[in-house]
């Protein structure tokens, strides 16, 4: 029975240690270092449970000294190197205070180790420990206000930088001529593994794909796009909201709002954003006030599409109910809009290849199309403009080459969700084939099509000829049966230095 208990304890500690190692890998700790550290932890566990493994003369005290001390030092070093954030300071000091006070209590209550031990010596040690614990408690309280002030100053400096960006030369005046306008807004970049973006046909699927994102560090930077819509009848609207300033510049603090777990399971350097790329700045430089945005259509709830909702507490957020119930990974991004959500019923009947759709305004100007798979309630948005239509893809497909889903595929969830996503992709193919005036607009396009879209939508109002320009671009990349033409297959180009962010080439 005792042996079974030890085996169960070993299994539990192995699971906890494995989770800790995964977190460290997510934080970009080198694999060889993790292997050595993992072996050190394993040796400590076995040595404490079965001291005789390290020799007849070894005991738990010896194991703690020879293996436990190095393991503890490595753990502290790795924590402070890759996980520590300034908001941890009050917590760490508070834990030290609690531990010291507990030691004082134990010292004061325990029996004398020998008759020769004077009671006054034990009382003195207990008093010193209690005093140290009280002092640490006071320091914990003081550090709380200092940390809060530090973060306020950090965010204030960011606000000043963004204000300067708003007032820089080159801003536009709002054009009010009764036309429907769409403006692509590049809200920074996200760092992802190449396989996550392009490896869906190479084993990047489901749990296996997720684990590979932790281990494979062949990374690329891809843009994060939101789209501002100025509609003469329905007002100012937004397709997705990108990321916000805090996510990019106070990442660990932002993801600490719901506890340590959210911060541990996100990558510290996953977002990059300049002051000019901030959503508020770009909306202002286009001649609009972000408070005028009345509706946000959220293609799905992932945080690189929802972070900007922190700026839009006044807006109604339209999203699929299934995503709200089953898809939200980080609730804090939705904290200011959770009482302003609107869930479409998708009861407007068939729309082309889509068996269900939602004519949001009832006039055919904006149609919501369910495309689950990437998330439980992912949806695309079709907007009718004056001389054509724009289909906002969200993450159903990342780029134009991804329309060739049998040749280029992003990482998928696996099982039925992968099938749903492929089904959605084929319905999109059918819609684009039947509507030659419709152009796809992507949330993460890192191909030459991105530049073509920026040019065509530079003033927000493409003419019919410009819609045809984008469709010709699509035809140069894809055949009528949705196959890639030569010269458009993605390939990872490692960084010249051997470390850092790679590039994507098309051949």
TIBA-682260 format. One record per residue (C-alpha): x, y, z. Coordinates in steps of 0.5 Angstrom, whole numbers, plus 500, padded with zeros to 3 digits. Layout:
<nodes>
XYZ...
</nodes>
This chain:
<nodes>
500500500506505502509503495502505491502511495509513493508511486501516486505521489510521483505521478502527481509531481510528474504532471505538475512538473511537466505543466511547469516545463510546458509553461517555460517552453511557451516562454521560449526557454531553450529545449536543452536547458529544459531537458537538464532542468527536468532531469534535475527535478526528476532526480529530486522527486525520486531521491526524496521518495526513495533515498537509497537510489543514490547509494546506501549512505544517502538520506533525504537530507543529503538529497535535499542538499545535493539535488534540492538546492540546485533544483530550487535555485534553478526554479527561482532563476527561471521564474525571475528570468521568464515569468516574473512581472512587477505585479508579482512583487507584493505577492512574493513579499506577502508569501515571504511574510506568511512563511516567516510568521509561520516559522515564528509560530512553529519555533515558539510552540515546538518542544525543546530539542534538548534539555540544555537548550534555553527557553529564552533562546527559542523565544528570542528566535521566535521574536526575531522571526515574528518581527521579520514577518511583520516587516515583510508584511508592511513592505508588501503593503507599501510595494502594492501602491508602488507597483500600481504607480509604476503601471500607471506611469507606464500606461501614461507614457503610452498614452502620451506617445499615442496622443503625439501620433494622433497629432502628427502631420498627415492625418485625414479629414472625414469624407461625407459624400454618402458613399460606403467606405471601408478602411483596413486598420493594421493594429500591430503584428502577432508572432506565431510559428510558421507551422501554425500559420501554414502547416495544417497539412503537415501534422499541425492539427489538434492537440499535436499541433498545439504541442508543436507550437510550444516546441517549434520556434520557427516563428514569423510576424503576421499582421492583425487587421480590423476594418472600419466601415463608414456607412451612410445609413447605418453609421460607423462600424468595425469588423473585429477590434484587433489588440490594444496597447496594453496587450503589446506593451504591458502584456504580463500585466494585462494577462494577469487580470484573471490570475496567474494562469492567463499570464503563464499560458500566453507568450510574453512577446506575442504582440508588437505595436507602434503608437501609430498602429493603435486602434484609437490613433488610426481611427482618429487619423482617418478623421473619425472619433472612436466614440462614434463607432456604434457596432462591432461585428466580431468574427470570433472571440480570440484575443487578437480580434477582441482586445480592442473592445477595451476601447469600445465600451459604448458599442454594441458587439455582434457575435455568434452566441456559440462563441460567447458560450464556448469560445472565450479564452480570456474574459477580461477583454470583454469586461466592458462590453459583456452587457452590450452583446447581440447574438444573431439568430441566423434566421434570414434563410439561405445565402448562396452556398450557406444554408443559414445567414443573417441579414443584419439590417434587413436591407441586404447591406450587411450579411452575417455568414456562420463559418464555425471551425476555427472557433465554435461560433466563427462568422464571416461578414459580407458588406455590400458597397457601392461598386462591389462587395467585401467579404471579411474572412476573420480567421476562417482562412488567413490569406489568399493562398489559404483559399487553396485549402487542399494545398495550404492550410493553417493549424486546425482544431482537429476532428469535427471542427476541422471538417466544419472549417473546411466546409466553411472554406468551400462555401466561401469558394463557392460564394466568391466564384458566383459573385465576381464583384466580391473581394475577400479581406483577411485579418492576417494577410502577409502576402502581396495581396495585402499591398494590393488591398491597401492601395485599392482601399486607400480612400475607403471607396474602391470603384468597380475597376479597382474591385476588378483589380483585386479579382485579377490578383486573386486569379493570378494566385489561384486557378478557377478550381482553387489550386495554387498557380506556380510561384505562390506556394509559401516557404519558411525563410529562417532569419539570417542570424539563426535566431529570431523572426523568420520570413515567408517566401512564395515560390
</nodes>
